[in-house]
Structures are given as structure tokens and as C-alpha cells.
Amino acid sequence: MALAGIVAQFRAHPVATVLELGSVLVCCLLFVGTFVLLSTGVPTGRGDPWLALIGVGVAFVLLWTVLVPLYERTL
């Protein structure tokens, strides 16, 4: 999709466009973050980076399974 198409979609549906583009960004960051953490080896101690990665993943899933359907019902 060209940049002009994204801008046109944003003007027509700003909330949906931000959610979709944000979701793509979060998925890419989770993917890269997983491989970076896997390359560092097994977590020792509390494993704070792993907990942060899992927390972002949980928040992402909750967004799409709870908040987005609630938003759609209010429209």
C-alpha cells in the first residue's frame, strides 16, 4: 500500500488505522525481541527482559480480544 493510500485510510478511519499500524509495529518488535532474548541464553535471576516481553505480548492480546470488541460494540 502506498503512503497516499495509508493517508487516505487514516482520514477515513483514524482509530482503525492507528490500531492496525501499531499492531504491525508491536508484532515486529515482539518478533525481534524474542530472537534477541533467545540469543542471550537462558534467563538467570528474575529474567526482567523476558517478563517485559511477555507483558507486552499479554497487553497486545488483551487489546485485540477485549478492548477492540468493546470499542466496536459502542459504535
trRosetta pair geometry for C-beta under 8 A, 3 or more apart (Angstrom, degrees):
i j d omega theta_ij theta_ji phi_ij phi_ji
1 5 4.5 -118 -175 87 94 135
1 6 5.9 111 126 -54 118 85
1 9 7.9 -3 177 -10 146 139
2 5 4.8 101 58 3 74 102
2 6 7.3 -138 100 -3 42 85
3 6 5.6 -52 -151 35 37 112
3 7 6.4 38 151 -19 67 104
4 7 5.6 -52 -147 37 33 112
4 8 6.3 34 153 -19 65 105
5 8 5.6 -52 -146 37 32 111
5 9 6.3 31 154 -18 65 105
6 9 5.7 -54 -146 38 31 110
6 10 6.2 36 152 -24 65 105
6 17 7.1 124 -169 -157 74 124
6 21 7.7 74 -155 -77 121 130
7 10 5.5 -51 -147 33 31 114
7 11 6.6 31 154 -19 63 103
8 11 5.9 -53 -150 34 32 110
8 12 6.5 24 154 -13 64 109
9 12 5.8 -61 -147 42 33 107
9 13 6.2 -37 176 45 70 93
9 16 7.9 -95 165 92 99 103
9 17 5.1 140 123 -93 98 123
10 13 7.4 -88 -130 69 19 53
10 14 5.5 47 -176 -108 66 66
10 17 4.4 -134 -97 95 64 168
10 18 7.7 80 -128 -47 94 73
11 14 7.2 22 -109 -64 15 88
13 16 4.1 -15 148 40 120 118
13 17 5.6 133 95 -26 81 92
14 17 5.9 -61 -144 38 27 110
14 18 6.3 25 162 -17 65 108
15 18 6.0 -58 -149 37 28 107
15 19 6.3 27 154 -17 64 109
15 71 7.4 -152 154 171 144 144
16 19 5.7 -57 -147 38 31 112
16 20 6.2 27 157 -17 66 108
17 20 5.9 -56 -144 38 29 108
17 21 6.2 19 162 -9 66 109
18 21 6.2 -58 -140 44 27 103
18 22 5.8 28 160 -18 64 114
19 22 5.8 -60 -141 42 23 110
19 23 6.1 28 157 -25 62 108
19 63 7.9 -177 -145 156 102 121
19 68 6.8 109 -159 -102 152 115
20 23 5.7 -53 -147 32 28 113
20 24 6.7 29 154 -18 62 101
21 24 5.7 -49 -151 32 35 112
21 25 6.5 34 151 -17 64 105
22 25 5.6 -56 -150 38 34 112
22 26 6.2 33 154 -18 68 106
23 26 5.7 -53 -142 38 31 109
23 27 6.2 33 157 -20 65 106
23 60 7.4 118 -129 -156 75 106
23 64 7.4 73 -112 -71 129 121
24 27 5.8 -55 -148 36 29 111
24 28 6.4 28 155 -17 63 107
25 28 5.8 -57 -150 37 30 110
25 29 6.3 26 154 -15 65 109
26 29 5.7 -57 -146 40 31 110
26 30 6.2 32 156 -19 66 106
26 56 7.0 -163 -158 166 103 108
26 60 5.2 167 145 -104 144 129
27 30 5.8 -54 -145 38 29 110
27 31 6.3 32 155 -21 63 107
27 60 7.8 140 -68 -167 65 153
28 31 5.7 -55 -148 35 30 114
28 32 6.3 22 158 -11 66 108
29 32 6.0 -56 -141 43 30 105
29 33 5.8 32 158 -21 65 113
29 56 7.5 -78 108 150 116 152
30 33 5.6 -55 -137 41 26 113
30 34 6.3 34 160 -25 62 104
30 53 6.8 120 -136 -163 74 89
30 56 6.4 -163 -87 107 98 118
30 57 5.8 102 -129 -83 134 91
30 60 7.2 -69 -51 -3 144 161
31 34 6.0 -54 -153 28 25 111
31 35 7.0 14 155 -8 59 106
32 35 6.0 -62 -154 41 33 105
32 36 6.2 34 152 -20 69 108
33 36 5.6 -53 -143 37 32 112
33 37 6.2 26 160 -13 66 107
33 53 5.1 180 135 -113 128 114
33 56 7.8 51 60 57 166 146
34 37 6.0 -61 -148 41 27 105
34 38 6.2 27 154 -19 64 109
34 53 6.6 133 -78 -173 65 144
35 38 5.5 -51 -140 38 33 113
35 39 6.3 36 158 -22 64 104
36 39 5.9 -57 -153 33 29 111
36 40 7.0 27 150 -21 61 104
37 40 5.7 -52 -152 29 38 111
37 43 7.8 -9 -176 -65 107 101
37 49 5.7 -176 -107 124 115 120
37 50 6.0 130 -170 -83 147 76
37 53 6.2 -83 -23 -30 156 157
40 49 7.8 43 51 71 156 153
43 46 7.9 -69 159 97 120 33
43 47 3.2 50 160 -107 149 106
43 49 7.3 -162 -109 55 117 90
43 50 5.0 -75 -60 -10 151 137
44 47 7.4 141 49 -68 20 77
45 48 8.0 -20 105 -13 109 85
46 51 7.1 -35 148 -15 92 137
47 50 4.2 -24 163 36 108 120
47 51 6.0 119 107 -24 83 90
48 51 5.5 -56 -143 38 35 112
48 52 6.3 37 158 -22 68 103
49 52 5.6 -53 -148 35 33 113
49 53 6.4 34 153 -19 65 104
50 53 5.6 -52 -148 36 34 112
50 54 6.3 31 154 -15 66 106
51 54 5.8 -55 -145 40 31 110
51 55 6.1 36 153 -23 65 107
52 55 5.6 -53 -146 36 30 115
52 56 6.5 30 155 -18 64 102
53 56 6.0 -53 -150 34 30 109
53 57 6.5 30 151 -17 63 108
54 57 5.5 -56 -150 39 33 114
54 58 6.2 35 153 -20 67 105
55 58 5.7 -52 -144 36 31 110
55 59 6.3 31 156 -18 64 106
56 59 5.8 -54 -147 38 31 111
56 60 6.3 35 152 -22 64 106
57 60 5.6 -54 -148 34 31 114
57 61 6.5 28 155 -16 65 105
58 61 5.8 -54 -148 37 32 109
58 62 6.2 30 155 -17 65 108
59 62 5.8 -56 -145 40 30 111
59 63 6.4 41 152 -29 63 102
60 63 5.7 -49 -153 25 30 116
60 64 6.9 11 158 -4 62 106
61 64 6.3 -67 -152 44 31 99
61 65 5.8 3 163 1 70 119
62 65 6.2 -68 -129 51 27 95
62 66 5.1 -17 -174 20 70 120
62 67 6.9 62 137 -10 73 100
63 66 7.3 -59 -107 51 8 81
63 67 5.0 -40 -148 40 49 124
63 68 6.5 61 150 -27 66 97
64 67 7.6 -13 -45 51 16 84
64 68 5.3 -1 -136 10 42 135
65 68 7.7 46 -14 38 12 99
65 69 7.2 -10 178 -1 31 119
66 69 6.8 -79 -159 41 15 101
66 70 6.4 8 158 -13 59 115
67 70 5.7 -61 -148 39 30 111
67 71 6.2 32 156 -22 66 106
68 71 5.6 -52 -147 35 32 114
68 72 6.4 32 155 -20 65 105
69 72 5.6 -54 -144 37 34 112
69 73 6.4 36 156 -22 66 103
70 73 5.8 -53 -150 32 32 112
70 74 6.8 29 154 -19 63 105
71 74 5.9 -61 -155 33 33 109
71 75 7.2 41 149 -33 63 98
72 75 5.9 -44 -158 13 39 116
